[in-house]
Amino acid sequence: MEGKEEDVRLGANKFPERQPIGTAAQSQDDQGKDYIEPPPAPLFEPSELGSWSFYRAGIAEFVATFLFLYITVLTVMGVVKSPTKCSTVGIQGIAWAFGGMIFALVYCTAGISGGHINPAVTFGLFLARKLSLTRAVYYMIMQCLGAICGAGVVKGFQKGIYEANGGGANSVNPGYTKGSGLGAEIIGTFVLVYTVFSATDAKRNARDSHVPILAPLPIGFAVFLVHLATIPITGTGINPARSLGAAIIYNKSHAWNDHWIFWVGPFIGAALAAMYHQIVIRAMPFKSRSDY
């Protein structure tokens, strides 16, 4: 028994914690870190405009958002057109389509553009100085254009079904107030953007390098869970490009009545998630000058 107890003791201490936690982690200098903190992005970076990688990243965001809208809106149309939901994938299937596509597309484009596929994600990362204003605006434009084209292709394939079944456009559903819809979009986007920050955190990646989890997996799963919770309320936006693309192609009063909610809500949620991660989780403003 004594030998077994000794093995347990040695096993527990064989791999000591390399990275201090709590306040000890905040006081550690750069030489003691086992990870590299990316430097803050400049507000404006004109040199990006002369780089092919900048435009390639925008193209990747366009294509990813195009595919995202194409698959997800087709899934929504397949569910809503059926007189009985028992013969369709139902709300769970719609949630899986959104979450699964985000997982796949973030995995495909993360190394090229960061795999944002969502203006709210881009906005949150911009507030945390993960990318420049130039790149943020460019990404948002390409995401919106991709969403419009994706929804347009769906309408081109089945115009009658598309127009008769709401076109996948977001709106606050009957029985819920605009305040409820706005709150659902704020909290839903907070969950998504907070997950993005946590899954891509350099410090977390260093400490959890032994855990074989791809960053796109928790991000896609967060999208799936938020859709399960908020489809009955707003149809789930949490992505202004997705809401804009469907609204422009459907282009009826139903799509525009509550459209502001699907921009204001996600942007507030993204800002709150960025502040929470940077100020509370990473305690960035509370480090001493010598830590920078």
C-alpha positions as CSV (number, residue, x, y, z in Angstrom):
1,M,0.0,0.0,0.0
2,E,2.8,2.4,0.8
3,G,4.3,1.9,-2.7
4,K,0.9,2.6,-4.3
5,E,0.5,5.8,-2.2
6,E,3.9,6.9,-3.3
7,D,3.0,6.3,-7.0
8,V,-0.2,8.4,-6.5
9,R,1.8,11.2,-4.9
10,L,4.4,11.2,-7.6
11,G,1.8,11.0,-10.3
12,A,-0.1,14.0,-8.9
13,N,3.1,16.1,-8.9
14,K,4.8,14.8,-12.0
15,F,3.3,17.4,-14.2
16,P,3.1,20.6,-12.0
17,E,1.0,23.6,-13.1
18,R,3.2,25.5,-15.5
19,Q,0.9,28.6,-15.6
20,P,-0.2,30.2,-12.3
21,I,-3.9,30.9,-12.0
22,G,-5.8,33.8,-10.4
23,T,-3.9,36.9,-9.3
24,A,-0.6,35.1,-9.5
25,A,-1.1,34.8,-13.3
26,Q,-1.6,38.5,-13.6
27,S,1.6,39.4,-11.9
28,Q,3.8,37.1,-14.0
29,D,6.2,38.9,-16.4
30,D,6.5,38.1,-20.1
31,Q,9.6,36.0,-19.5
32,G,7.7,33.5,-17.3
33,K,4.8,33.0,-19.7
34,D,4.4,29.8,-21.6
35,Y,2.3,31.5,-24.3
36,I,2.6,34.4,-26.6
37,E,0.2,37.3,-26.2
38,P,-0.6,38.7,-29.7
39,P,0.1,42.5,-29.8
40,P,-3.0,44.8,-30.1
41,A,-4.0,45.5,-33.7
42,P,-3.7,49.2,-34.8
43,L,-6.9,51.1,-35.3
44,F,-6.0,51.8,-38.9
45,E,-3.5,49.7,-40.9
46,P,-3.2,51.1,-44.5
47,S,-0.5,48.6,-45.4
48,E,-3.2,45.9,-45.4
49,L,-4.8,47.3,-48.5
50,G,-1.7,46.4,-50.5
51,S,-1.6,42.8,-49.3
52,W,-3.2,39.9,-51.2
53,S,-3.8,38.1,-47.9
54,F,-6.1,40.9,-46.9
55,Y,-8.4,40.4,-49.9
56,R,-8.1,36.6,-49.8
57,A,-9.4,36.8,-46.2
58,G,-12.4,38.9,-47.3
59,I,-13.1,36.4,-50.1
60,A,-13.0,33.6,-47.6
61,E,-15.5,35.4,-45.4
62,F,-17.8,36.0,-48.4
63,V,-17.8,32.4,-49.5
64,A,-18.2,31.0,-46.0
65,T,-21.2,33.3,-45.3
66,F,-22.7,32.4,-48.7
67,L,-22.5,28.7,-47.9
68,F,-23.8,29.3,-44.4
69,L,-26.9,31.1,-45.7
70,Y,-27.5,28.6,-48.5
71,I,-27.5,25.5,-46.3
72,T,-29.3,27.0,-43.3
73,V,-32.1,28.8,-45.2
74,L,-32.7,25.7,-47.3
75,T,-33.0,23.7,-44.0
76,V,-35.5,26.2,-42.6
77,M,-37.5,26.1,-45.8
78,G,-37.7,22.3,-45.7
79,V,-39.1,22.5,-42.2
80,V,-41.6,25.3,-42.5
81,K,-43.1,24.1,-45.8
82,S,-44.2,20.8,-44.4
83,P,-47.7,20.6,-42.9
84,T,-46.5,18.2,-40.2
85,K,-43.1,18.7,-38.5
86,C,-42.9,15.0,-37.8
87,S,-41.7,14.4,-41.4
88,T,-38.9,17.0,-41.1
89,V,-35.8,17.6,-39.1
90,G,-37.7,20.0,-36.9
91,I,-36.3,22.8,-34.7
92,Q,-33.5,20.5,-33.5
93,G,-32.5,19.9,-37.1
94,I,-32.5,23.6,-37.9
95,A,-30.3,24.2,-34.8
96,W,-27.9,21.4,-36.0
97,A,-27.7,22.9,-39.5
98,F,-26.7,26.3,-38.1
99,G,-24.3,24.9,-35.5
100,G,-22.8,22.3,-37.9
101,M,-22.2,24.8,-40.6
102,I,-20.4,27.2,-38.3
103,F,-18.2,24.3,-37.0
104,A,-17.3,23.3,-40.6
105,L,-16.8,26.8,-42.0
106,V,-14.8,28.1,-39.0
107,Y,-12.6,25.0,-39.3
108,C,-12.1,25.7,-43.1
109,T,-11.5,29.5,-42.9
110,A,-9.9,30.0,-39.5
111,G,-6.4,29.9,-40.9
112,I,-7.3,32.4,-43.7
113,S,-9.5,35.0,-42.2
114,G,-10.1,33.9,-38.6
115,G,-13.4,32.4,-39.6
116,H,-15.7,35.1,-38.3
117,I,-18.7,34.6,-40.6
118,N,-20.6,37.1,-38.5
119,P,-20.4,40.9,-38.2
120,A,-21.1,40.6,-34.4
121,V,-18.1,38.3,-33.9
122,T,-16.0,40.7,-36.0
123,F,-17.2,43.7,-34.0
124,G,-16.4,42.0,-30.7
125,L,-12.9,41.1,-31.8
126,F,-12.4,44.6,-33.1
127,L,-13.3,46.0,-29.7
128,A,-10.7,43.7,-28.1
129,R,-8.2,45.0,-30.7
130,K,-7.8,41.6,-32.4
131,L,-8.1,43.3,-35.8
132,S,-7.9,46.7,-37.3
133,L,-10.9,48.9,-38.2
134,T,-10.0,48.6,-41.8
135,R,-10.2,44.8,-41.7
136,A,-13.3,44.8,-39.5
137,V,-15.3,47.0,-41.9
138,Y,-14.1,45.0,-44.9
139,Y,-15.1,41.7,-43.3
140,M,-18.6,43.0,-42.4
141,I,-19.2,44.1,-46.0
142,M,-18.1,40.8,-47.4
143,Q,-20.1,38.9,-44.9
144,C,-23.3,40.8,-45.8
145,L,-22.7,40.4,-49.5
146,G,-22.2,36.7,-49.0
147,A,-25.4,36.3,-47.0
148,I,-27.4,38.2,-49.6
149,C,-26.1,35.9,-52.4
150,G,-26.6,32.8,-50.3
151,A,-30.3,33.6,-49.6
152,G,-30.7,34.7,-53.3
153,V,-29.6,31.4,-54.6
154,V,-32.1,29.6,-52.3
155,K,-34.9,31.9,-53.6
156,G,-33.7,31.2,-57.2
157,F,-34.1,27.4,-56.7
158,Q,-37.6,27.5,-55.1
159,K,-39.1,31.0,-55.4
160,G,-42.7,30.0,-54.7
161,I,-41.8,28.0,-51.5
162,Y,-39.4,30.7,-50.4
163,E,-41.8,33.6,-50.7
164,A,-44.7,31.5,-49.2
165,N,-42.8,30.5,-46.1
166,G,-41.1,33.7,-44.9
167,G,-37.8,33.3,-46.7
168,G,-36.0,32.4,-43.5
169,A,-36.2,36.1,-42.4
170,N,-36.0,36.8,-38.7
171,S,-38.8,38.5,-36.7
172,V,-40.1,38.5,-33.2
173,N,-42.7,35.7,-33.0
174,P,-46.2,36.2,-31.8
175,G,-46.6,36.1,-28.0
176,Y,-43.2,37.8,-27.4
177,T,-42.5,41.5,-27.1
178,K,-39.8,43.4,-28.9
179,G,-38.0,43.7,-25.5
180,S,-38.0,39.9,-25.2
181,G,-36.6,39.6,-28.7
182,L,-33.9,42.1,-28.1
183,G,-32.9,40.4,-24.8
184,A,-32.8,37.0,-26.5
185,E,-30.5,38.4,-29.2
186,I,-28.2,40.1,-26.7
187,I,-27.8,37.1,-24.5
188,G,-27.5,34.6,-27.4
189,T,-24.8,36.7,-29.1
190,F,-23.0,37.1,-25.7
191,V,-22.8,33.3,-25.5
192,L,-21.5,33.0,-29.0
193,V,-18.8,35.7,-28.8
194,Y,-17.7,34.8,-25.3
195,T,-17.2,31.2,-26.6
196,V,-15.2,32.6,-29.5
197,F,-12.9,34.5,-27.1
198,S,-12.5,31.6,-24.8
199,A,-11.8,29.0,-27.6
200,T,-9.2,31.2,-29.3
201,D,-7.5,32.6,-26.1
202,A,-3.7,32.2,-26.4
203,K,-3.3,31.7,-22.6
204,R,-6.0,29.0,-22.5
205,N,-4.6,27.2,-25.5
206,A,-1.2,27.0,-23.8
207,R,-2.6,25.6,-20.6
208,D,-5.0,23.2,-22.2
209,S,-2.7,22.1,-25.0
210,H,-3.1,18.5,-23.8
211,V,-6.9,18.6,-24.5
212,P,-7.5,17.6,-28.1
213,I,-10.4,20.0,-28.8
214,L,-10.7,22.1,-32.0
215,A,-11.7,25.7,-31.4
216,P,-14.5,25.4,-34.1
217,L,-16.2,22.7,-32.0
218,P,-17.3,24.7,-29.0
219,I,-18.1,27.7,-31.2
220,G,-20.4,25.5,-33.4
221,F,-21.9,23.9,-30.3
222,A,-22.6,27.3,-28.8
223,V,-24.5,28.3,-32.0
224,F,-26.5,25.0,-31.8
225,L,-27.5,25.6,-28.2
226,V,-28.5,29.2,-28.7
227,H,-30.7,28.2,-31.7
228,L,-32.5,25.6,-29.6
229,A,-33.3,28.3,-27.0
230,T,-34.2,31.2,-29.2
231,I,-35.8,29.9,-32.4
232,P,-39.2,30.1,-30.7
233,I,-38.6,33.7,-29.8
234,T,-36.9,35.4,-32.8
235,G,-36.0,32.5,-35.2
236,T,-32.5,33.2,-33.8
237,G,-30.4,35.9,-35.5
238,I,-27.2,36.5,-33.5
239,N,-25.7,37.2,-36.9
240,P,-26.6,40.6,-38.5
241,A,-25.4,39.3,-41.9
242,R,-27.7,36.3,-41.8
243,S,-30.7,38.5,-40.8
244,L,-29.8,41.1,-43.5
245,G,-29.4,38.6,-46.3
246,A,-32.7,36.9,-45.7
247,A,-34.5,40.2,-45.2
248,I,-33.2,41.8,-48.4
249,I,-34.1,38.7,-50.6
250,Y,-37.5,38.2,-49.0
251,N,-38.1,41.9,-48.9
252,K,-41.5,42.1,-47.3
253,S,-42.8,44.1,-44.3
254,H,-42.6,40.9,-42.2
255,A,-38.8,40.9,-42.6
256,W,-38.2,44.6,-41.8
257,N,-40.6,45.3,-38.9
258,D,-38.2,44.1,-36.3
259,H,-35.0,44.1,-38.3
260,W,-33.3,46.7,-36.0
261,I,-33.4,44.1,-33.2
262,F,-31.1,41.8,-35.2
263,W,-28.4,44.5,-35.5
264,V,-28.7,46.2,-32.1
265,G,-29.0,43.0,-30.1
266,P,-26.0,41.2,-31.5
267,F,-23.7,44.2,-31.4
268,I,-24.6,44.9,-27.7
269,G,-24.1,41.2,-26.9
270,A,-20.7,41.2,-28.7
271,A,-19.6,44.3,-26.9
272,L,-20.6,42.9,-23.5
273,A,-18.8,39.6,-24.3
274,A,-15.6,41.5,-25.3
275,M,-15.6,43.6,-22.2
276,Y,-16.3,40.7,-19.9
277,H,-13.5,38.6,-21.4
278,Q,-10.9,41.4,-21.6
279,I,-11.7,43.2,-18.3
280,V,-12.9,40.4,-16.0
281,I,-11.5,37.1,-17.4
282,R,-8.1,38.4,-18.6
283,A,-8.0,41.5,-16.3
284,M,-6.3,43.5,-19.0
285,P,-6.8,47.0,-17.7
286,F,-5.5,46.0,-14.2
287,K,-2.0,45.0,-15.2
288,S,0.8,47.3,-14.3
289,R,2.6,49.2,-17.0
290,S,5.6,47.0,-16.6
291,D,3.4,44.0,-17.8
292,Y,3.0,45.5,-21.2
